Amino acid sequence: MEAMVDEALRRLHEFVGAEEFAAEIQRAQEEFYRRIGAPLPGEPLQEARLTSFTEWFIFDRRLEAVGRTPVEEYLRRYADEIAGAGLDIFLGFTRTVHSLFRLQRREDNLCDLLDLYTLEKYRGVKRVPPTLNRDDLAELRLAPAGESWFATDAFCFHPVAAHKTIERLLKAARNKGELMQPLLERLMAMNTQYQRYPKTAKDKAYLRESAELPGAK
């Protein structure tokens, strides 16, 4: 299945890379980077942030001309050409779960994840980045395919030093009934600054950045 997921993601990236979306992608990228902090040329996080932007554009942002997300528009145009399990994967892309997860268990490339916002557990998730270990926190996007779940390519790892600050912000968001997406973007913005902090100050980076959020006090 993983090869089929890889191919489906490749097709979607190719689809939104077409000339018809070029101007809108440029506007959307500027919008996204204003919220999460634009990576600087040559920064190690540049590729990861570009992947996060592209998946947000494909799965979440509605195209201005048609009012559908790019994955929905792709299915409208090409669903008749996709068969069997491949169609299940594309349909799963219309029902992704984008949240912050704790990795609870990893075995044979299958992972058990806990959604830290809804507290729902996802067992046997495939395609979780191999760099993540037990108790790590990361922003991930999961999609269903049949009875299974798999992670897409985008992720943002949050270091151990940030866990207490993140748990506090998650609790506040749940209590207020806030949507998850704005919090994910704020956490990614904090992570961007964390990457730029000097080594001697990294332990306090998230705490300091969270104190700058509107309404934090």
N, C-alpha and C positions, 0 to 999 in steps of 0.2 A: 504493500500500500504506500510505503514511503516514497517510492519512485513515482507513483501516480500523483502524490501530493506535490512533489518537486515539479513535475511537468505542469500540473494545474497552476501552480504559482508562477511558473515561467510564462505560461500563456497570458495570465492576467497582467504581469509586468509588461509584456510585449504589447498587450492591448492598450494600456494607459500611456504607453510610450509613443502612440501614433500621433501624427501631426494634428489631428482634429482636437486633441486634448492639450496641446503644448501650452497655449496661453493660460488655460485654466490651471494647469499644474503649476505654472510659475506663480500665479496669484496665490494658490493654495499653499505652496511651499513657504512663501513669505509670511502668510497668516500663521502657519504651524510654527515656524521658527521664532516668530515674535513671542509666542507663548512659552516655548520650551528652551529658548536660547539657541541661537544659530551656532553650529560648530565652526571653529576657525579652520582655515586651510591647513592641512597637515596634521590636525589633531587626531589622536587614535580613535576617538569616538565618532569621527565624521561618517564612516560607512554605516555604523550602527544607527545613527540618527537618520540617515537617508532611508534606511530600511524601515524604520519606525514611521517616518513620514509617508512613504509609499504605501505601506499597509493601511495607515489611517485613511489615505486618499481612496484606496481600493475598496475598503470594507465599511467605512463610516461616513465619508463625505458624499453628499448627494450632488450629482452633476447639475450644473446650473440650467442647462437646456432641457433636461428631461425629468429632473426630480427623482432620479434613481441613483443608487450607488453604482460605481463602475462594475462591480461583480454582478449586480442585478441587471445592468444593461448588457453585459456580456452574455448572461443566460438568455435574455430576451432575444438576442441576435443569433446565438449559436447552440441553444439547448438541444435542438433537433440533431445536431452533429455529435453530441456527447452521449455515450452509452454506459449502462450498467454502473459499476462502482465509480467510474469517473464522474458521472452525473451526481452521485451521492456526495462526492467530495465538493463539487461546485455548489450544491445546495447547502452543504454544511458551512460553506464560506458566507452564506447569507444569515447564519445564526451563530456567529462567533461570540465567545465570552472573553472580554478584554478586561483584565483585572490584575491585581497584585496577588501572587501566590507564594506559599511556603512549600518547599519540596520536603515531603515527609518520608519518602522511601524511594529508592532506586534499585531495580533489579532487572538484569537482562535488557537494558535500554527501555524499560517500562517504568514510569514514575507515578507515584501517588502525590497529588497536589491538593493543598487546601487554599481555597479562595478566601483571602483575609478580609474581604468586604462582606460577602454573603455567608461565609463560614461553610460553604458547600464543599464536599470532597469529590475529587475526580481521580478515579483509580485506573492504573494501567495506561497512562497518557504516553503517546509515542512522539518522537521528534523533539523531546525536551533537550535544550542545549547540553552537551556533554560536560561543559565546564561547571554546571550547577551541581552542588552536593547537598546532602541532607541538612535541613534547617536554613538553607539559603533562601533569601527573598528576591523575587524578580517579577517585573512586569512581563506578562506573557499574553498571547492571544491564542485561545483554544478553539478548535472547530470540531464538530461531530462528523463521523462518517460511519454509518451503520450503527453498530453497538460500541464503537471505539471513539476515542478523542485523540486529537493530535495537536501539537503546537505548530504555529506558523514560524516564519523566520525571525521576526522582530522580537527583541527582548531588551530589557534594561535591568541589569543586576544592581542591587542595592547592598552596600557593605554592612557588616555586622555593626559597625559604629552607628549606623543610621536606624537600627531596628526600633529602639525605644521611641525615637522621634516619629517614625512612621506609624507605629502602633497608636501613639497619641493622636495623630492626625486622622487615622482611620476611624478611631472611636468617635472623634468629633464629627466626622463626615456621616457616619451611620446615625448618630443621635440627631443630626439636623436633617437627615433624609436627602443628603446631597448626592448628585450623580457621581459616578466613579471617574468618568473621563477627565473632568477638570482637576481632580486630585492626582490622577496619573500624570497629567501634564506638569503640575506643580512639582511633583516628585522628580520627574525627569529634568526639570529646570534645576532643581537642587543637585541632582547627580552631575549635571554639566558643570556646576560651580565646584562640586567636590573634586572633579577630575582636575580642576585648575588650582585648587588650594595647594600650598606647599605641604610637604610630607608632615612637618611638625604640627600642622593645624588641621589635618584631615579629620581627626576624630570628632571635632566640633563643627564640621562644615554643615551638616544637615541641620543641627540645632540652630546655628547662626542664621542660615538661610530661611528656616521656617519662621524665625522671629521677625523676618521682614515681610511675611505674607500679610495681606490685608485682613484685619480682624484677628490676628494671631494673639494679641494680648488680651 
